[in-house]
Amino acid sequence: MDVRFDDRVAIVTGAGAGLGRQHALLLASRGAKVVVNDPGGAVDGTGGANAVADAVVAEIRKAGGEAVASYASVAEEALAQSIIDTAVKAWGRLDILVCNAGVLRDKAFNNMTMEDYEFVNRVHHFGTVYCVKAAWPIMRKQSYGRIVVTTSGSGTVGNFGQANYGAAKMAVNGLINVLRHEGAKYNIRCNAISPSALTRMTESLLPPDIGPWMKPELVSPAVAWLCSEECDQNGEILAATAGGFARVQYFVTEGVQFDPAEPVSIEMVRDSLGRIRDLSTAKPYTGLMGNVVEKLREMGRIK
């Protein structure tokens, strides 16, 4: 059975080009009513042009789908609220929110201005938060919602010159880690996509032999899956690039456990680094306390 989005209303931010455009087109082709949001600015967030979002709306309508445009920036709370209001005004509900809007202002941290650091975080981090915050009460009330945020390997493993971008992309992971708990009983699923694709934001960064294979449309099936009613994943990160898909998971080693009733020295840590860093013992890191409770219980320090 095909995955469909009939009678579902979706918002895709940054949907005027690249990844966002492909997400919007795919959702619309499967029956979703789509708000195509994009202020039409340059890669660094300057300028704007309504025609960018309008072109995608026209493309969806020409194919028989339903779509409306939003030209608001996600970087301001009131404007982000207006994006959500656009969906409710047009169709009376909101089921899917894909936070894809992004900008780049790359520079080595030593040379990066705080203005560029803050602006990139306003778009990627706070732009995501503003949109999710506005959508959250609607999804809670209807006991249904699918939220997909966009993270990046630039945060997970790092990339030179992207301290602002990498920090913002890790921040949205922290957001869904919490919201997966708070939204679960309302049937709201919050997941992240970690994409790599050839877009105007990456065309100068990718090797010429790899870039052509990294088509944006090869990422969108994973995003659409996370938006689907069938999806029961929650708080997960899916990496997607060049037709490849994988789960990104944090791990913690078995490490060492010293008796908390006794002093612990710097030298004890130094001399145990082999065990502390031994990835052969690693397990998925899924709880705030790790395995410390189990270890303290084994030592007889707690019941």
Secondary structure, 3 states (H helix, E strand, C coil): CCCCCCCCEEEEECCCCHHHHHHHHHHHHCCCEEEEECCCCCCCCCCCCCHHHHHHHHHHHHCCCEEEEECCCCCCHHHHHHHHHHHHHHHCCCCEEEECCCCCCCCCHHHCCHHHHHHHHHHHHHHHHHHHHHHHHHHHHHCCEEEEEECCHHHHCCCCCCHHHHHHHHHHHHHHHHHHHHHHHHCEEEEEEEEECCCCCCCCCCCCCCHHHCCHHHCHHHHHHHCCCCCCCCCCEEEEECCEEEEECCEECCCCCCCCCCCCCHHHHHHCHHHHCCHHHCEECCCCCCCHHHHHHHCCCCC
